[in-house]
C-alpha cells in the first residue's frame, strides 16, 4: 500500500510540474502571424508593415492603407511558377514576390507597373494617376 501511495505521489508531482512548467506567453512567430491575420492596414511600399488601425509606416512614414478584402496573388519575377496568396520571398532565389497582373486590368501606374486597376485612379504606392495601358504591338491606329 505504501508503494502505491509513493507512485501516486510521484505521478501527481510530475503532472503538476509539467503543467506549470509550460510557458504561457505566445511565441514571437505566432504573435507576428496573428498580427498579420487581423491587420487591416498596411504600407503600400513595405508589405511587412501592418497594423490593425490607421497610422504611418515606421520605415518610410507613408500612410498605412486599408487592406482590400480580395485575395491578392503574388509570384516571383524570375520563377513564375512560384506563387503565393501573400507577399513574401521566392523559395528558389529569395527575390520579393510581386503582384500578378490580371488581364482585365486596363490601367496601371507609369512608375509601378505592378499597380494595376480596372478603372482610372491613383497609384497606391506613389499617388500618380493610373494610365490606360497602350497597345504594345507597335502599330499606329
C-alpha positions as a printed NumPy array, in Angstrom:
array([[  0.   ,   0.   ,   0.   ],
       [  2.88 ,   2.344,   0.82 ],
       [  4.424,   1.716,  -2.617],
       [  1.155,   2.663,  -4.363],
       [  0.969,   5.916,  -2.38 ],
       [  4.546,   6.748,  -3.345],
       [  3.884,   6.017,  -7.023],
       [  0.709,   8.139,  -6.987],
       [  2.572,  10.962,  -5.245],
       [  5.37 ,  10.816,  -7.834],
       [  2.88 ,  10.781, -10.737],
       [  0.997,  13.754,  -9.253],
       [  4.254,  15.673,  -8.765],
       [  5.389,  15.023, -12.354],
       [  1.979,  16.041, -13.711],
       [  1.916,  19.239, -11.644],
       [  5.434,  20.247, -12.653],
       [  4.769,  19.59 , -16.351],
       [  1.571,  21.688, -16.299],
       [  3.137,  24.678, -14.566],
       [  6.444,  24.489, -16.448],
       [  4.801,  25.338, -19.788],
       [  5.458,  28.896, -20.983],
       [  2.078,  30.677, -21.232],
       [  3.47 ,  33.564, -23.313],
       [  2.907,  33.258, -27.071],
       [  5.919,  32.723, -29.301],
       [  7.07 ,  35.732, -31.419],
       [  6.437,  33.855, -34.696],
       [  2.879,  33.036, -33.634],
       [  2.272,  36.607, -32.458],
       [  3.539,  38.007, -35.796],
       [  1.31 ,  35.622, -37.771],
       [ -1.752,  36.535, -35.68 ],
       [ -0.93 ,  40.249, -36.066],
       [ -0.796,  39.92 , -39.859],
       [ -4.025,  37.897, -39.956],
       [ -6.047,  40.508, -38.051],
       [ -4.262,  43.54 , -39.514],
       [ -6.431,  45.645, -41.761],
       [ -3.89 ,  48.368, -42.676],
       [ -0.526,  48.04 , -44.415],
       [  2.155,  50.165, -46.053],
       [  1.95 ,  50.277, -49.867],
       [  5.762,  50.123, -50.071],
       [  6.513,  47.702, -47.207],
       [  4.103,  44.751, -47.051],
       [  5.583,  43.619, -43.721],
       [  4.48 ,  46.892, -42.054],
       [  0.949,  46.064, -40.868],
       [ -1.433,  47.388, -38.228],
       [ -4.986,  46.886, -37.033],
       [ -5.557,  50.662, -37.105],
       [ -4.601,  53.599, -39.398],
       [ -1.17 ,  55.158, -38.929],
       [  2.225,  55.734, -40.535],
       [  4.802,  53.254, -41.821],
       [  7.792,  53.098, -39.473],
       [ 10.164,  52.665, -42.44 ],
       [  9.017,  55.374, -44.888],
       [  6.403,  57.389, -42.959],
       [  3.736,  56.82 , -45.645],
       [  0.125,  56.485, -44.552],
       [ -0.943,  52.895, -43.985],
       [ -3.762,  51.956, -46.372],
       [ -6.792,  49.832, -45.626],
       [ -6.363,  46.27 , -46.811],
       [ -8.65 ,  45.043, -49.558],
       [-10.886,  42.065, -48.817],
       [ -9.995,  40.303, -52.078],
       [ -7.161,  37.774, -52.169],
       [ -4.074,  39.023, -53.953],
       [ -1.822,  36.604, -55.728],
       [  1.922,  37.079, -55.84 ],
       [  4.604,  35.445, -57.962],
       [  8.356,  35.589, -58.453],
       [  9.511,  37.688, -61.439],
       [ 12.191,  35.076, -62.208],
       [ 10.184,  31.933, -61.351],
       [  6.514,  32.466, -62.367],
       [  5.607,  29.021, -61.042],
       [  6.445,  30.235, -57.508],
       [  3.116,  31.73 , -56.369],
       [  1.669,  32.773, -53.031],
       [ -1.531,  34.303, -51.664],
       [  0.52 ,  36.913, -49.779],
       [  3.769,  38.867, -50.241],
       [  6.977,  37.129, -49.348],
       [ 10.183,  35.724, -50.805],
       [ 10.72 ,  33.245, -53.635],
       [ 11.816,  29.879, -52.263],
       [ 14.215,  29.408, -55.207],
       [ 16.012,  32.774, -55.487],
       [ 14.831,  34.751, -52.415],
       [ 13.545,  37.669, -54.557],
       [ 10.477,  39.566, -53.353],
       [  7.245,  38.171, -54.765],
       [  5.273,  40.723, -56.81 ],
       [  1.567,  41.051, -57.502],
       [  0.482,  39.037, -60.508],
       [ -1.166,  41.037, -63.261],
       [ -4.745,  40.239, -64.187],
       [ -5.812,  40.509, -67.809],
       [ -8.84 ,  42.739, -67.194],
       [ -6.743,  45.446, -65.531],
       [ -6.656,  48.243, -68.12 ],
       [ -4.957,  50.934, -66.021],
       [ -1.517,  50.906, -64.435],
       [  0.914,  53.289, -62.759],
       [  3.699,  54.583, -65.048],
       [  6.192,  54.186, -62.175],
       [  4.825,  50.939, -60.676],
       [  3.507,  48.637, -63.454],
       [  2.562,  46.034, -60.844],
       [ -0.045,  48.507, -59.524],
       [ -2.995,  47.918, -61.856],
       [ -6.715,  48.58 , -61.833],
       [ -9.779,  48.016, -63.99 ],
       [-10.707,  51.717, -63.658],
       [ -8.79 ,  55.026, -63.537],
       [ -7.483,  56.194, -60.172],
       [ -4.339,  56.884, -58.157],
       [ -1.38 ,  54.564, -57.586],
       [ -1.397,  53.218, -54.021],
       [  2.405,  53.417, -53.875],
       [  3.137,  56.916, -55.199],
       [ -0.197,  58.673, -55.775],
       [  0.326,  59.207, -59.532],
       [ -2.639,  58.95 , -61.905],
       [ -3.119,  55.468, -63.351],
       [ -2.75 ,  55.487, -67.151],
       [ -4.658,  53.358, -69.646],
       [ -2.451,  50.57 , -70.955],
       [ -1.415,  51.07 , -74.578],
       [ -1.433,  48.559, -77.357],
       [  2.178,  47.367, -77.383],
       [  2.041,  45.83 , -80.854],
       [  3.856,  48.799, -82.376],
       [  1.104,  49.59 , -84.879],
       [ -0.322,  53.08 , -85.088],
       [ -4.108,  53.136, -85.407]])
